[in-house]
């Protein structure tokens, strides 16, 4: 059974959601940065990619107007949100600030 988005973002572990689209150039730049992040921080944060073309209702709910947009959730609350490509240092800092 696939977990719902609501279930994903309501855990104790922070969840970094990357709202992206396959046709988005900056989104393609962000992808390897997210891979590096997960390699470095392991299970301190969960990275979830949401394709805005396939999950329009979720993107609309969180008012995603430009992509990539990153939103960090913990226990269902938005802790941080930013649009545009985010550098690894910024994302690592967030994990240190909000992670376990």
MODELLER restraints for C-alpha pairs under 7 A, 6 or more apart:
rsr = mdl.restraints
at = mdl.atoms
rsr.add(forms.Gaussian(group=physical.xy_distance, feature=features.Distance(at['CA:9:A'], at['CA:15:A']), mean=5.94, stdev=0.5))
rsr.add(forms.Gaussian(group=physical.xy_distance, feature=features.Distance(at['CA:9:A'], at['CA:73:A']), mean=5.76, stdev=0.5))
rsr.add(forms.Gaussian(group=physical.xy_distance, feature=features.Distance(at['CA:9:A'], at['CA:74:A']), mean=6.23, stdev=0.5))
rsr.add(forms.Gaussian(group=physical.xy_distance, feature=features.Distance(at['CA:9:A'], at['CA:75:A']), mean=6.22, stdev=0.5))
rsr.add(forms.Gaussian(group=physical.xy_distance, feature=features.Distance(at['CA:9:A'], at['CA:76:A']), mean=5.05, stdev=0.5))
rsr.add(forms.Gaussian(group=physical.xy_distance, feature=features.Distance(at['CA:10:A'], at['CA:74:A']), mean=6.22, stdev=0.5))
rsr.add(forms.Gaussian(group=physical.xy_distance, feature=features.Distance(at['CA:10:A'], at['CA:75:A']), mean=3.97, stdev=0.5))
rsr.add(forms.Gaussian(group=physical.xy_distance, feature=features.Distance(at['CA:10:A'], at['CA:76:A']), mean=4.27, stdev=0.5))
rsr.add(forms.Gaussian(group=physical.xy_distance, feature=features.Distance(at['CA:11:A'], at['CA:74:A']), mean=6.42, stdev=0.5))
rsr.add(forms.Gaussian(group=physical.xy_distance, feature=features.Distance(at['CA:11:A'], at['CA:75:A']), mean=5.05, stdev=0.5))
rsr.add(forms.Gaussian(group=physical.xy_distance, feature=features.Distance(at['CA:12:A'], at['CA:74:A']), mean=6.21, stdev=0.5))
rsr.add(forms.Gaussian(group=physical.xy_distance, feature=features.Distance(at['CA:12:A'], at['CA:75:A']), mean=5.78, stdev=0.5))
rsr.add(forms.Gaussian(group=physical.xy_distance, feature=features.Distance(at['CA:13:A'], at['CA:44:A']), mean=6.59, stdev=0.5))
rsr.add(forms.Gaussian(group=physical.xy_distance, feature=features.Distance(at['CA:13:A'], at['CA:45:A']), mean=5.96, stdev=0.5))
rsr.add(forms.Gaussian(group=physical.xy_distance, feature=features.Distance(at['CA:13:A'], at['CA:46:A']), mean=6.97, stdev=0.5))
rsr.add(forms.Gaussian(group=physical.xy_distance, feature=features.Distance(at['CA:13:A'], at['CA:74:A']), mean=6.43, stdev=0.5))
rsr.add(forms.Gaussian(group=physical.xy_distance, feature=features.Distance(at['CA:14:A'], at['CA:45:A']), mean=5.06, stdev=0.5))
rsr.add(forms.Gaussian(group=physical.xy_distance, feature=features.Distance(at['CA:14:A'], at['CA:46:A']), mean=6.32, stdev=0.5))
rsr.add(forms.Gaussian(group=physical.xy_distance, feature=features.Distance(at['CA:14:A'], at['CA:72:A']), mean=6.69, stdev=0.5))
rsr.add(forms.Gaussian(group=physical.xy_distance, feature=features.Distance(at['CA:14:A'], at['CA:73:A']), mean=5.62, stdev=0.5))
rsr.add(forms.Gaussian(group=physical.xy_distance, feature=features.Distance(at['CA:14:A'], at['CA:74:A']), mean=4.55, stdev=0.5))
rsr.add(forms.Gaussian(group=physical.xy_distance, feature=features.Distance(at['CA:14:A'], at['CA:99:A']), mean=6.13, stdev=0.5))
rsr.add(forms.Gaussian(group=physical.xy_distance, feature=features.Distance(at['CA:15:A'], at['CA:45:A']), mean=5.68, stdev=0.5))
rsr.add(forms.Gaussian(group=physical.xy_distance, feature=features.Distance(at['CA:15:A'], at['CA:46:A']), mean=4.67, stdev=0.5))
rsr.add(forms.Gaussian(group=physical.xy_distance, feature=features.Distance(at['CA:15:A'], at['CA:47:A']), mean=5.82, stdev=0.5))
rsr.add(forms.Gaussian(group=physical.xy_distance, feature=features.Distance(at['CA:15:A'], at['CA:48:A']), mean=7.00, stdev=0.5))
rsr.add(forms.Gaussian(group=physical.xy_distance, feature=features.Distance(at['CA:15:A'], at['CA:72:A']), mean=5.62, stdev=0.5))
rsr.add(forms.Gaussian(group=physical.xy_distance, feature=features.Distance(at['CA:15:A'], at['CA:73:A']), mean=5.13, stdev=0.5))
rsr.add(forms.Gaussian(group=physical.xy_distance, feature=features.Distance(at['CA:15:A'], at['CA:74:A']), mean=6.28, stdev=0.5))
rsr.add(forms.Gaussian(group=physical.xy_distance, feature=features.Distance(at['CA:16:A'], at['CA:45:A']), mean=6.87, stdev=0.5))
rsr.add(forms.Gaussian(group=physical.xy_distance, feature=features.Distance(at['CA:16:A'], at['CA:46:A']), mean=6.07, stdev=0.5))
rsr.add(forms.Gaussian(group=physical.xy_distance, feature=features.Distance(at['CA:16:A'], at['CA:47:A']), mean=4.82, stdev=0.5))
rsr.add(forms.Gaussian(group=physical.xy_distance, feature=features.Distance(at['CA:16:A'], at['CA:48:A']), mean=6.18, stdev=0.5))
rsr.add(forms.Gaussian(group=physical.xy_distance, feature=features.Distance(at['CA:16:A'], at['CA:70:A']), mean=6.69, stdev=0.5))
rsr.add(forms.Gaussian(group=physical.xy_distance, feature=features.Distance(at['CA:16:A'], at['CA:71:A']), mean=5.78, stdev=0.5))
rsr.add(forms.Gaussian(group=physical.xy_distance, feature=features.Distance(at['CA:16:A'], at['CA:72:A']), mean=4.39, stdev=0.5))
rsr.add(forms.Gaussian(group=physical.xy_distance, feature=features.Distance(at['CA:16:A'], at['CA:73:A']), mean=6.38, stdev=0.5))
rsr.add(forms.Gaussian(group=physical.xy_distance, feature=features.Distance(at['CA:17:A'], at['CA:47:A']), mean=5.95, stdev=0.5))
rsr.add(forms.Gaussian(group=physical.xy_distance, feature=features.Distance(at['CA:17:A'], at['CA:48:A']), mean=4.80, stdev=0.5))
rsr.add(forms.Gaussian(group=physical.xy_distance, feature=features.Distance(at['CA:17:A'], at['CA:49:A']), mean=5.76, stdev=0.5))
rsr.add(forms.Gaussian(group=physical.xy_distance, feature=features.Distance(at['CA:17:A'], at['CA:50:A']), mean=6.90, stdev=0.5))
rsr.add(forms.Gaussian(group=physical.xy_distance, feature=features.Distance(at['CA:17:A'], at['CA:70:A']), mean=5.52, stdev=0.5))
rsr.add(forms.Gaussian(group=physical.xy_distance, feature=features.Distance(at['CA:17:A'], at['CA:71:A']), mean=5.21, stdev=0.5))
rsr.add(forms.Gaussian(group=physical.xy_distance, feature=features.Distance(at['CA:17:A'], at['CA:72:A']), mean=6.20, stdev=0.5))
rsr.add(forms.Gaussian(group=physical.xy_distance, feature=features.Distance(at['CA:18:A'], at['CA:48:A']), mean=6.15, stdev=0.5))
rsr.add(forms.Gaussian(group=physical.xy_distance, feature=features.Distance(at['CA:18:A'], at['CA:49:A']), mean=4.70, stdev=0.5))
rsr.add(forms.Gaussian(group=physical.xy_distance, feature=features.Distance(at['CA:18:A'], at['CA:50:A']), mean=5.98, stdev=0.5))
rsr.add(forms.Gaussian(group=physical.xy_distance, feature=features.Distance(at['CA:18:A'], at['CA:68:A']), mean=6.60, stdev=0.5))
rsr.add(forms.Gaussian(group=physical.xy_distance, feature=features.Distance(at['CA:18:A'], at['CA:69:A']), mean=5.98, stdev=0.5))
rsr.add(forms.Gaussian(group=physical.xy_distance, feature=features.Distance(at['CA:18:A'], at['CA:70:A']), mean=4.73, stdev=0.5))
rsr.add(forms.Gaussian(group=physical.xy_distance, feature=features.Distance(at['CA:18:A'], at['CA:71:A']), mean=6.83, stdev=0.5))
rsr.add(forms.Gaussian(group=physical.xy_distance, feature=features.Distance(at['CA:19:A'], at['CA:49:A']), mean=6.06, stdev=0.5))
rsr.add(forms.Gaussian(group=physical.xy_distance, feature=features.Distance(at['CA:19:A'], at['CA:50:A']), mean=4.81, stdev=0.5))
rsr.add(forms.Gaussian(group=physical.xy_distance, feature=features.Distance(at['CA:19:A'], at['CA:51:A']), mean=5.98, stdev=0.5))
rsr.add(forms.Gaussian(group=physical.xy_distance, feature=features.Distance(at['CA:19:A'], at['CA:52:A']), mean=6.11, stdev=0.5))
rsr.add(forms.Gaussian(group=physical.xy_distance, feature=features.Distance(at['CA:19:A'], at['CA:67:A']), mean=6.33, stdev=0.5))
rsr.add(forms.Gaussian(group=physical.xy_distance, feature=features.Distance(at['CA:19:A'], at['CA:68:A']), mean=5.54, stdev=0.5))
rsr.add(forms.Gaussian(group=physical.xy_distance, feature=features.Distance(at['CA:19:A'], at['CA:69:A']), mean=5.19, stdev=0.5))
rsr.add(forms.Gaussian(group=physical.xy_distance, feature=features.Distance(at['CA:19:A'], at['CA:70:A']), mean=6.25, stdev=0.5))
rsr.add(forms.Gaussian(group=physical.xy_distance, feature=features.Distance(at['CA:20:A'], at['CA:27:A']), mean=5.75, stdev=0.5))
rsr.add(forms.Gaussian(group=physical.xy_distance, feature=features.Distance(at['CA:20:A'], at['CA:50:A']), mean=6.15, stdev=0.5))
rsr.add(forms.Gaussian(group=physical.xy_distance, feature=features.Distance(at['CA:20:A'], at['CA:51:A']), mean=5.10, stdev=0.5))
rsr.add(forms.Gaussian(group=physical.xy_distance, feature=features.Distance(at['CA:20:A'], at['CA:52:A']), mean=5.88, stdev=0.5))
rsr.add(forms.Gaussian(group=physical.xy_distance, feature=features.Distance(at['CA:20:A'], at['CA:67:A']), mean=5.55, stdev=0.5))
rsr.add(forms.Gaussian(group=physical.xy_distance, feature=features.Distance(at['CA:20:A'], at['CA:68:A']), mean=4.99, stdev=0.5))
rsr.add(forms.Gaussian(group=physical.xy_distance, feature=features.Distance(at['CA:21:A'], at['CA:27:A']), mean=6.85, stdev=0.5))
rsr.add(forms.Gaussian(group=physical.xy_distance, feature=features.Distance(at['CA:21:A'], at['CA:51:A']), mean=5.18, stdev=0.5))
rsr.add(forms.Gaussian(group=physical.xy_distance, feature=features.Distance(at['CA:21:A'], at['CA:52:A']), mean=5.85, stdev=0.5))
rsr.add(forms.Gaussian(group=physical.xy_distance, feature=features.Distance(at['CA:21:A'], at['CA:53:A']), mean=6.45, stdev=0.5))
rsr.add(forms.Gaussian(group=physical.xy_distance, feature=features.Distance(at['CA:26:A'], at['CA:68:A']), mean=6.78, stdev=0.5))
rsr.add(forms.Gaussian(group=physical.xy_distance, feature=features.Distance(at['CA:26:A'], at['CA:85:A']), mean=6.21, stdev=0.5))
rsr.add(forms.Gaussian(group=physical.xy_distance, feature=features.Distance(at['CA:27:A'], at['CA:67:A']), mean=6.90, stdev=0.5))
rsr.add(forms.Gaussian(group=physical.xy_distance, feature=features.Distance(at['CA:27:A'], at['CA:68:A']), mean=5.31, stdev=0.5))
rsr.add(forms.Gaussian(group=physical.xy_distance, feature=features.Distance(at['CA:30:A'], at['CA:85:A']), mean=5.64, stdev=0.5))
rsr.add(forms.Gaussian(group=physical.xy_distance, feature=features.Distance(at['CA:30:A'], at['CA:86:A']), mean=6.96, stdev=0.5))
rsr.add(forms.Gaussian(group=physical.xy_distance, feature=features.Distance(at['CA:33:A'], at['CA:88:A']), mean=5.84, stdev=0.5))
rsr.add(forms.Gaussian(group=physical.xy_distance, feature=features.Distance(at['CA:37:A'], at['CA:88:A']), mean=6.50, stdev=0.5))
rsr.add(forms.Gaussian(group=physical.xy_distance, feature=features.Distance(at['CA:37:A'], at['CA:92:A']), mean=6.73, stdev=0.5))
rsr.add(forms.Gaussian(group=physical.xy_distance, feature=features.Distance(at['CA:44:A'], at['CA:95:A']), mean=6.99, stdev=0.5))
rsr.add(forms.Gaussian(group=physical.xy_distance, feature=features.Distance(at['CA:44:A'], at['CA:99:A']), mean=5.61, stdev=0.5))
rsr.add(forms.Gaussian(group=physical.xy_distance, feature=features.Distance(at['CA:44:A'], at['CA:100:A']), mean=5.75, stdev=0.5))
rsr.add(forms.Gaussian(group=physical.xy_distance, feature=features.Distance(at['CA:45:A'], at['CA:95:A']), mean=6.58, stdev=0.5))
rsr.add(forms.Gaussian(group=physical.xy_distance, feature=features.Distance(at['CA:45:A'], at['CA:99:A']), mean=6.49, stdev=0.5))
rsr.add(forms.Gaussian(group=physical.xy_distance, feature=features.Distance(at['CA:52:A'], at['CA:59:A']), mean=5.82, stdev=0.5))
rsr.add(forms.Gaussian(group=physical.xy_distance, feature=features.Distance(at['CA:66:A'], at['CA:83:A']), mean=6.60, stdev=0.5))
rsr.add(forms.Gaussian(group=physical.xy_distance, feature=features.Distance(at['CA:67:A'], at['CA:83:A']), mean=6.34, stdev=0.5))
rsr.add(forms.Gaussian(group=physical.xy_distance, feature=features.Distance(at['CA:67:A'], at['CA:84:A']), mean=6.44, stdev=0.5))
rsr.add(forms.Gaussian(group=physical.xy_distance, feature=features.Distance(at['CA:68:A'], at['CA:83:A']), mean=5.76, stdev=0.5))
rsr.add(forms.Gaussian(group=physical.xy_distance, feature=features.Distance(at['CA:68:A'], at['CA:84:A']), mean=5.30, stdev=0.5))
rsr.add(forms.Gaussian(group=physical.xy_distance, feature=features.Distance(at['CA:68:A'], at['CA:85:A']), mean=6.49, stdev=0.5))
rsr.add(forms.Gaussian(group=physical.xy_distance, feature=features.Distance(at['CA:69:A'], at['CA:82:A']), mean=5.74, stdev=0.5))
rsr.add(forms.Gaussian(group=physical.xy_distance, feature=features.Distance(at['CA:69:A'], at['CA:83:A']), mean=4.08, stdev=0.5))
rsr.add(forms.Gaussian(group=physical.xy_distance, feature=features.Distance(at['CA:69:A'], at['CA:84:A']), mean=6.11, stdev=0.5))
rsr.add(forms.Gaussian(group=physical.xy_distance, feature=features.Distance(at['CA:70:A'], at['CA:81:A']), mean=5.62, stdev=0.5))
rsr.add(forms.Gaussian(group=physical.xy_distance, feature=features.Distance(at['CA:70:A'], at['CA:82:A']), mean=5.42, stdev=0.5))
rsr.add(forms.Gaussian(group=physical.xy_distance, feature=features.Distance(at['CA:70:A'], at['CA:83:A']), mean=6.15, stdev=0.5))
rsr.add(forms.Gaussian(group=physical.xy_distance, feature=features.Distance(at['CA:71:A'], at['CA:78:A']), mean=6.73, stdev=0.5))
rsr.add(forms.Gaussian(group=physical.xy_distance, feature=features.Distance(at['CA:71:A'], at['CA:80:A']), mean=5.76, stdev=0.5))
rsr.add(forms.Gaussian(group=physical.xy_distance, feature=features.Distance(at['CA:71:A'], at['CA:81:A']), mean=4.38, stdev=0.5))
rsr.add(forms.Gaussian(group=physical.xy_distance, feature=features.Distance(at['CA:71:A'], at['CA:82:A']), mean=6.67, stdev=0.5))
rsr.add(forms.Gaussian(group=physical.xy_distance, feature=features.Distance(at['CA:72:A'], at['CA:78:A']), mean=5.84, stdev=0.5))
rsr.add(forms.Gaussian(group=physical.xy_distance, feature=features.Distance(at['CA:72:A'], at['CA:79:A']), mean=5.54, stdev=0.5))
rsr.add(forms.Gaussian(group=physical.xy_distance, feature=features.Distance(at['CA:72:A'], at['CA:80:A']), mean=5.15, stdev=0.5))
rsr.add(forms.Gaussian(group=physical.xy_distance, feature=features.Distance(at['CA:72:A'], at['CA:81:A']), mean=6.35, stdev=0.5))
rsr.add(forms.Gaussian(group=physical.xy_distance, feature=features.Distance(at['CA:73:A'], at['CA:79:A']), mean=5.70, stdev=0.5))
